[in-house]
Amino acid sequence: MKFLHRGRVALFIGLLALLAIGLAACKPDANVDIIAPDLGERMIAARTSGAVVAAEPTPMPVLADLTPEEIYAGLPDDVLAAVENADPAAGETLALTNGCVGCHSLDPTAQMTGPTWYDIGDTAVQINLGDMTSGDSAQVVFDVVVK
């Protein structure tokens, strides 16, 4: 009787492994239509013409092209106050003190773990700081578009 029970357990585990492998093999197709404001009209036009519809991503602005109002729009008051009172000269000290230079560099050709800081003033950065109170730098998620 124990042999049958072990066989069932082994069969169950095998089926679960096959299911996991099958699900892992199902990856999304990056060429499939995604949600976009004009997707409905484009899909109708594509069906009638037989063309393939490809939604273009919204381009991120370059920081150098934005006005100060656009740069700081939507920031909480305490963050705005911190930006207004910030000392740009303290940036190097902060980067050294917090170990940022271990992953980032001003040299665009350096192979570092983090992105380069070269020409950072001409880039638009979107940052989700997550829970920075824990000091876990892995919580920082960002997207940088270089001009």
N, C-alpha and C positions, 0 to 999 in steps of 0.2 A: 504494500500500500504506500509506503514511503517513496518507493521508486516512481509510482505514478504521480505522486505529489511533486516530487523533484522535477519530473518531466514536464508537468504543467507549468511550474515556475520557470523552468528554462525556456519553454515555448513562449510564455508571456514576456519574459525579458527580451527574447529574440525579436518578437513582434514589436515591442516598444523601441528597440534599437533600429529596426527597419523603418518604423514610423518617424523616428527622430532624423534618420538620414534622409528620408523622403522630404520632410519639412525643411531641412537645411538646404536641400537642393532647389527649393522653390524660392528664387530670388526675384525681386521686382524688375520689370523691364524698364530701363531708363528711357526708352523710346516711345513708351505708351503715353497717350494724351494725359496731361495733368490739369488741375483746376486753374483756369485763367479767366479774366473778365470777358474776353471775347471768344472763349472756347466754343460756346454753343453755335454761334454764327459760323465759325471756322469748320466745325464738324459737319454742319449742314452743307456748307459749300464743298467740303471734301467728299462727302457721300455722293453729291450730285456730279462732281467732276472726276471722282476716282482718285483724287490726290491724297497724300498722306499729310495729316495735320501734326505739326510740331510746335508746342508751346514754348515761347522764348522766355527765359527768366527775366525778372525785373532787374535792370542794371543798377548796381550800387553806385551812389555818387562818389566822386573824388573829393576829398576834404578841401583841397585847394579851390574847388569851384563853389563851395558853400559859403553862405553869409554866416556871420556869428549867430544870428537868430536861428538859422537852420541847424547849425552845429549843436547848439544848446537846447533846442526845442525838446520839450518833454522830460527834461531832467528834473528830479526832485529839488526843492529849494535848498536842502542841506548840501547836495552835491554841487549845485550852482555856486553856493557860497564858498565851498572848498576850492572850486576851480578858480574863482575870482581872487581868492586869497593865497593861491598856490605860489610857491617859489620855484620857477623853472630851473634855477641853478642847483637846486637840491636834488634834481633828477639823477645825476650821476651817483651821489651819495646813497640815495635810496636803492638804486640798481645794484650797487656793490654790497650794501648792508643786507639786503633781502636775497642775495644770491641770484638775481635775475640774469647776470652776465654768464652764468653757467649754461644757460639755454639760448640766450639771445646775443647778437653781435651787431655792431654798426658796419661791419664788412659784408657786402652783399654776396661775396664769393665763399664765405666761411660756411662749412657744413655744420650746423648746430641743430640741437633738438627742437628748439623753438624757431619761429620765423625771424627774419632779419629786421633790425631797426633802421636799416639804411633807407633814407628818403621817407621816413615815417610821416613827415609833415604833409606829404602829397598823397597820403592814403586815407581812405575812409575806413573807419574801424567800427564794427558793431560788436559790442561786448555783452556777454551775459555772465556776470560775476558769480552767480550761484551763491553759495554760502561761504563767503570769504571770512566770516568770523572764526571759522575753524582753522584758518590758515592753510587749507588744503588747496594748493595751486592747481590740482587736477580738476577743480570745479570751474576753472576759467575756460569759457568757450568763446571763440572769436572768429570773425571772418574779415579778412583784409583784402582790399582790392587796390592794386598798385596802378597808378596813373601811367 
